[in-house]
Amino acid sequence: MDTKLSWAEAVHPDELDEEFDTFPTSRSHDVVRMRYDRLRSVAGRDTRATSLFIVFSFCSAVVLYATPPRVVALVTGLYYLRHPRFRSKLPSVPSNFFKRLPARTDSML
């Protein structure tokens, strides 16, 4: 891997401090408030992804609330245990996406 493409040298010390902070936090309330405000500003930049996530969460909550748990378990079981003739030879889109992500060993220096 080419280390010149890595952004490990450009990490701000505050981000490293946030990453290695304990749980519950050992920092002051002002530092935690600053981190929360930074997270809100980053999440507020991509309103399309945020709105899609909220709509998906709301729809799944409504479906799971209106459907008995036994029916959800039955449908899930029937989907995973379907006949091989009805299965696609290609992996699903989410599993294909996660399989193609780089491993942690690829991003280490």
C-alpha positions as CSV (number, residue, x, y, z in Angstrom):
1,M,0.0,0.0,0.0
2,D,1.2,3.5,-0.8
3,T,1.6,5.4,2.4
4,K,1.5,8.7,0.6
5,L,-2.3,8.2,0.0
6,S,-2.9,7.6,3.7
7,W,-4.3,10.4,5.8
8,A,-2.8,9.1,9.0
9,E,-0.3,12.0,9.2
10,A,-3.1,14.6,8.8
11,V,-5.1,13.4,11.9
12,H,-5.7,16.2,14.4
13,P,-4.6,15.4,18.0
14,D,-8.1,16.1,19.2
15,E,-9.5,13.3,17.0
16,L,-6.9,10.9,18.4
17,D,-7.9,12.0,21.9
18,E,-11.5,11.3,21.1
19,E,-10.8,7.9,19.6
20,F,-8.8,6.7,22.7
21,D,-11.1,8.2,25.3
22,T,-12.5,5.9,27.9
23,F,-16.2,5.1,28.4
24,P,-17.7,6.9,30.3
25,T,-15.6,9.8,29.2
26,S,-12.9,11.2,31.4
27,R,-13.0,14.6,29.6
28,S,-14.8,17.8,30.7
29,H,-18.3,18.7,29.6
30,D,-16.9,21.5,27.3
31,V,-14.8,19.0,25.4
32,V,-17.7,16.6,25.0
33,R,-20.0,19.4,23.9
34,M,-17.4,20.5,21.3
35,R,-17.2,16.9,19.9
36,Y,-21.0,16.6,19.8
37,D,-21.3,19.9,17.9
38,R,-18.6,18.8,15.4
39,L,-20.6,15.5,14.9
40,R,-23.8,17.4,14.3
41,S,-22.1,19.7,11.8
42,V,-20.7,16.7,9.9
43,A,-24.0,14.9,9.9
44,G,-25.9,18.0,8.9
45,R,-23.9,18.4,5.6
46,D,-25.4,15.3,4.0
47,T,-29.1,15.9,4.4
48,R,-30.1,13.3,1.8
49,A,-28.5,10.4,3.7
50,T,-29.9,11.7,6.9
51,S,-33.4,11.9,5.5
52,L,-33.2,8.5,3.9
53,F,-32.0,6.9,7.1
54,I,-34.9,8.6,9.1
55,V,-37.5,7.4,6.5
56,F,-36.1,3.9,6.5
57,S,-36.0,3.8,10.3
58,F,-39.6,5.1,10.5
59,C,-40.9,2.6,8.0
60,S,-39.1,-0.4,9.6
61,A,-40.4,0.7,13.0
62,V,-44.0,0.9,11.7
63,V,-43.7,-2.5,10.0
64,L,-42.1,-4.2,13.1
65,Y,-44.7,-2.6,15.4
66,A,-47.7,-3.7,13.3
67,T,-46.4,-7.2,12.6
68,P,-46.3,-9.9,15.3
69,P,-42.8,-11.2,16.0
70,R,-43.7,-14.7,15.0
71,V,-44.7,-13.5,11.5
72,V,-41.4,-11.6,11.2
73,A,-39.5,-14.7,12.3
74,L,-41.5,-16.9,9.9
75,V,-40.9,-14.6,6.9
76,T,-37.2,-14.3,7.7
77,G,-36.9,-18.1,8.1
78,L,-38.7,-18.8,4.8
79,Y,-36.5,-16.2,3.0
80,Y,-33.2,-17.8,4.2
81,L,-34.4,-21.4,3.7
82,R,-35.9,-20.9,0.2
83,H,-35.2,-23.4,-2.5
84,P,-31.8,-23.0,-4.3
85,R,-33.7,-22.5,-7.6
86,F,-35.1,-19.2,-6.3
87,R,-31.7,-17.9,-5.0
88,S,-29.6,-15.6,-7.1
89,K,-26.1,-16.6,-8.0
90,L,-24.9,-13.1,-7.3
91,P,-24.4,-12.0,-3.7
92,S,-26.8,-9.4,-2.3
93,V,-25.9,-5.8,-2.7
94,P,-25.2,-5.1,1.0
95,S,-23.0,-8.2,1.4
96,N,-21.2,-7.4,-1.9
97,F,-20.6,-3.9,-0.7
98,F,-19.2,-5.0,2.7
99,K,-17.0,-7.7,1.1
100,R,-15.4,-5.1,-1.2
101,L,-14.5,-2.7,1.6
102,P,-10.7,-2.7,2.4
103,A,-9.7,-4.7,5.4
104,R,-8.1,-3.1,8.5
105,T,-4.7,-4.6,7.5
106,D,-4.9,-2.6,4.2
107,S,-5.2,0.7,6.0
108,M,-2.5,0.1,8.5
109,L,0.9,1.8,8.0
